């Protein structure tokens, strides 16, 4: 069965597995733009927020403090206080804005999109390749330390925490398991396969289908 030319790649990644480096190198090889950290900038512009606010909440589900804050915004009917809530940032606003940014960007392919459940946004879209990068906790901790400094123990703890946040994010907004292997066309353990090798393999797959320039 013939496949349509590829003009969109989604990149799901465990923290520390090298997803950003992979997307950047693949984009450079193909000559395609990458939507990664740019999502934060575009969401901040859309919601008229500082980038730091978006960065702290990016790819995270609402925490218990968020849920309490949302509840406090709902005044009981007998309350004499009137509160203007139309401009209040709700717990899900950033996720909704990120979804809108991703969908809008995909209207002008080709593009590589990193994270944010994009594999489920485009799961039925023709011309899409879904890639996932994983790794042992040891290999990922070493990569995090090489990039950010610190200890491997702290890096491993951060990786587990952020992975859990990303799983919860995908589960909340797309109602699927973040790690579902059936959704991906290619998966790489970057503790055993280098980023360069993964880029070459995915690029070859894309080019074999007549990648859109």
C-alpha positions in Angstrom: 0.0 0.0 0.0 1.5 3.4 -1.0 1.9 6.0 1.6 1.4 9.8 1.1 4.4 12.1 1.2 5.4 13.1 4.8 5.1 16.7 5.8 4.7 16.5 9.5 6.6 14.7 12.3 5.6 14.6 16.0 8.3 13.9 18.6 7.3 12.4 21.9 10.1 12.1 24.4 11.0 11.0 27.9 12.8 13.7 29.8 16.5 13.5 29.1 16.1 11.2 26.1 17.3 13.9 23.7 14.0 14.9 22.1 14.9 18.5 21.5 18.3 17.7 20.0 16.7 15.1 17.8 14.0 17.5 16.5 16.6 20.3 15.9 18.9 18.0 13.9 16.1 16.4 11.9 14.8 19.9 11.1 18.2 21.0 9.9 18.6 17.8 7.8 15.2 18.2 6.1 15.2 22.0 6.0 11.9 22.0 8.1 10.9 24.4 10.9 10.6 22.9 14.4 7.9 23.8 16.9 9.3 23.1 20.3 10.2 25.9 22.8 8.4 28.3 20.4 5.1 26.9 21.7 5.8 28.7 25.0 6.4 32.0 23.2 3.3 31.7 21.1 1.1 30.6 24.0 2.3 33.5 26.1 1.5 35.9 23.2 -2.0 34.4 22.8 -2.8 34.6 26.5 -1.0 37.9 27.1 1.2 36.3 29.7 4.9 36.4 30.6 6.9 33.5 29.0 8.0 32.4 32.5 4.4 31.8 33.6 3.8 29.6 30.6 7.1 27.8 31.0 6.4 26.8 34.6 3.0 25.3 33.6 3.9 23.9 30.2 2.9 20.2 29.7 1.6 19.9 33.2 -1.9 19.0 34.3 -3.5 21.2 37.0 -2.2 20.5 40.5 -4.3 20.5 43.6 -3.6 24.2 44.3 -4.9 25.0 40.8 -8.0 23.1 41.5 -8.6 24.9 44.7 -8.0 28.3 43.0 -10.5 27.4 40.3 -13.1 26.5 43.0 -12.5 29.8 44.8 -13.3 31.7 41.5 -16.9 30.4 41.7 -18.8 32.6 44.1 -21.9 31.2 45.8 -25.2 32.9 44.7 -25.7 34.5 48.1 -22.2 36.1 48.1 -22.3 39.9 48.0 -18.9 40.1 46.3 -18.8 40.3 42.5 -15.6 39.1 40.9 -14.6 39.6 37.3 -13.2 36.3 36.1 -13.2 36.6 32.4 -9.4 37.4 32.3 -8.4 34.9 35.0 -6.0 32.2 33.9 -7.8 28.9 34.4 -5.8 25.7 35.1 -6.5 24.4 31.5 -6.0 27.6 29.6 -2.4 27.0 28.7 -3.0 23.5 27.5 -5.9 24.7 25.4 -3.8 27.5 23.9 -1.0 25.1 23.2 -3.4 22.8 21.3 -4.6 25.8 19.3 -1.1 26.9 18.4 -0.1 23.4 17.3 -3.2 22.9 15.1 -2.7 26.3 13.5 1.0 25.7 12.8 0.2 22.3 11.2 -1.9 24.1 8.7 1.3 25.3 7.0 3.5 22.2 6.8 6.1 20.9 6.7 6.9 21.1 10.4 8.3 19.0 13.3 6.3 19.3 16.5 7.7 18.3 19.9 5.6 17.1 22.8 2.2 18.4 24.0 0.3 15.2 22.9 0.8 16.1 19.3 0.9 12.3 18.5 -2.8 12.2 19.4 -3.8 15.5 17.7 -2.5 14.1 14.4 -2.9 10.4 14.9 -5.3 10.1 11.8 -3.6 12.8 9.7 -2.1 11.5 6.4 1.5 12.3 5.8 2.4 12.2 9.5 5.3 10.3 11.1 5.1 9.8 14.9 8.5 9.3 16.7 9.2 8.5 20.3 12.5 8.8 22.1 13.1 6.8 25.3 16.1 5.7 27.4 17.1 4.1 30.6 17.0 6.3 33.6 20.8 6.1 33.9 21.4 7.2 30.3 18.9 10.0 30.6 20.3 11.2 33.9 23.8 11.4 32.4 22.5 13.4 29.5 20.7 15.8 31.9 23.8 16.3 34.0 26.0 16.9 30.9 23.5 19.6 29.8 22.4 21.2 33.1 25.0 20.1 35.7 24.1 18.7 39.1 24.1 15.1 40.3 22.8 12.1 38.5 20.5 11.3 41.5 18.9 14.7 41.2 18.7 14.4 37.4 17.0 10.9 37.7 14.5 12.3 40.2 13.7 15.2 37.8 13.3 12.8 34.9 10.8 10.6 36.8 8.8 13.7 38.0 8.6 15.3 34.6 7.7 12.0 32.9 4.9 11.6 35.3 3.7 15.2 34.6 3.7 14.5 30.8 1.9 11.3 31.2 -0.8 13.0 33.3 -1.0 15.8 30.7 -1.6 13.5 27.8 -4.1 11.4 29.9 -6.1 14.5 30.9 -6.3 16.3 27.6 -6.1 13.4 25.1 -7.4 10.5 27.2 -4.6 8.1 26.1 -1.5 6.6 27.6 1.6 8.7 26.8 3.6 5.6 26.2 1.2 3.7 24.0 3.5 2.0 21.5 0.8 1.4 18.9 0.6 5.2 18.2 4.3 5.5 17.1 5.9 4.7 13.7 9.4 4.7 15.2 10.8 4.4 18.7 14.4 4.8 19.8 16.2 4.0 23.0 18.8 6.8 23.0 20.8 5.0 25.6 21.7 2.5 22.8 21.0 4.4 19.6 22.6 7.8 19.1 20.7 10.9 18.3 22.6 11.1 15.0 21.6 7.5 14.1 17.9 8.2 15.0 17.9 11.3 12.8 19.4 9.4 9.9 16.9 6.6 10.2 13.8 8.8 10.4 15.1 11.1 7.6 15.6 8.0 5.4 12.0 6.9 6.1 10.6 10.3 5.4 12.7 10.7 2.2 11.6 7.3 1.0 8.0 8.5 1.0 8.8 11.7 -0.9 9.1 14.2 1.9 7.5 17.6 1.2 10.0 20.5 0.9 
